[in-house]
Amino acid sequence: MPQIQVHTADRLAFTDITDRVHQAITAAGLRDGVCVLFCPHTTAGLTLNENWDPDVRHDMTRALAELVPQRRDFRHSEGNSPAHILASLVGASLTLIVSHGKLVLGTWQGIYLAEFDGPRTRTVHIQLLAS
C-alpha cells in the first residue's frame, strides 16, 4: 500500500499533499476508480479545502485554535486534548474519485494533512481501487 510521509513544522498547520497523492496515482497507473486516504494519527487529520490562496490556511488555523483552545480543566495528561478534539472534528480519511488518471477535484480544491500536535512526521496511507 502506498504511503506519504509528511513532516510538519508547527503545532497547528495545514500541509498541501495534493501533488504527492497525484504522484501516487500516476505511479500506480490507476486510470479510473477511487482513492482512499487514511491518516492513522489521533492528533492529525485530512481535509479538502482551497489551495490557491494561502490566507485560507491561515484563517482555518486561527479559527480552529479559537474553536478548541487549551483549557485548565482538560484531564488528558499529555496536555494535547485540543489536538485530539480537532482531529475528531476534521476526520481521518477522504474518499476521492479518480478519472482518466487524475483526481476529480474542484477548481480550487486541494488535499491537506491537518496537523494539530506538531511538529511531527505523519503518515498518510493510500488505497487505490480501480473501477
N, C-alpha and C positions, 0 to 999 in steps of 0.2 A: 504494500500500500504506500503510495507516495505521501510524503510529508514535507512541510515547510517549517524551518526554524526561523523564529522571529526574535531579534534582540531589541528589547525596549530600553529606552534611556530615562524615562520619567516614571514617577509613581502613577500618574493618570495620563494616558495618551492613546491616540488612535494612529495605527500604522497601516498605511495602504498596502495591501498584499495582492491587489488585482493582477498586476503583471506576473507575479510569481504563480498564481493559480492558472493564468493563461498558459504559462510555460509548461506546467504540469500536464495540462490538457493536450498541448501540442506534442509533448514528449511521448505521451501515451497513444497518440494517434486517434483520439476519440473524435468522431465526426458529429454524431447526433446522440444525445442521451441526457444524462443527469450527472451533475457534480455535487456531491455532498461534502461539506466541510464540517469538521468537528474539532473543537478546542477542548482538550481534556484537563482543563485547569479550573479550579474553583474561584479564582480571583481574576479571571480574564474571560473574554467572550468574543463573539463575532457579530458584525453588523454590516448592513448596506447603508450607504449614505452618499452625499455629494462628494465628488473627488476633484472638482475644478477649483473651488475657492477654499484655500487653507483656513480662512476665517471660520468656516463651518466647523472644522475640527476643534478650533479654539473655543468656539461658543458651546459646542457639545461638552467639552471637557469642563468648562466653567459651570454649566448648568447641572451636570451630573454631580460635581463636587458639592454644589449648593443643595442639591436634592437629597443627598445622603452624606451629611457631614459626620466627622468623628464626634462621638458623644461619650461623656464620662460614664454613663450607665450601661454601655455595651459590656458584656461579660466575657467575650472571647479573649482568651489570654494572649494571643499573638498581637492584638491591637489592630487587626485589619478587617474588622467587621464591615465597614463601609465597602471594601473591595468585594467581599462575598455577596453583599446585598446588590451591588451594582452588576456583578456578573450574572446573578439570577434575573435581574431586570432586563439585561441586554440579551442573554441567551448564549448557548454554547454551540449552536450549529446553524448552518444555512444550507438550503437545497436550491440549486440553480440549474436552469436549463442550458444545454449546450446544443447549438445548431450550426451546422457547417463548420465545425471545429472551433467555434467561438462561444464565449459566454453570452447569454441573452441578458443584457443589462440596459437600463435606461441611459439616455444620452450622458447624464452627469453622474451616474452611479459608479461607486467603487466598493470594493470589499475591504473591510477594516478588521484588524485584530484590535480589540479594545482592551487596553492594559489598565488594571485598577490597583495593582500592588507591585509596581516596578521599582527600579529596573530589574528585569529578568530576561531569561531566554525561554521563549514559549514554543510549543509545537502545535501545528495545525495539521490534522490528518485529512487526506483527500481520498474519497471513494468515487471512482468514475464508473458509471453504468451506461452501457450502450443501449439504444432503443431499437 
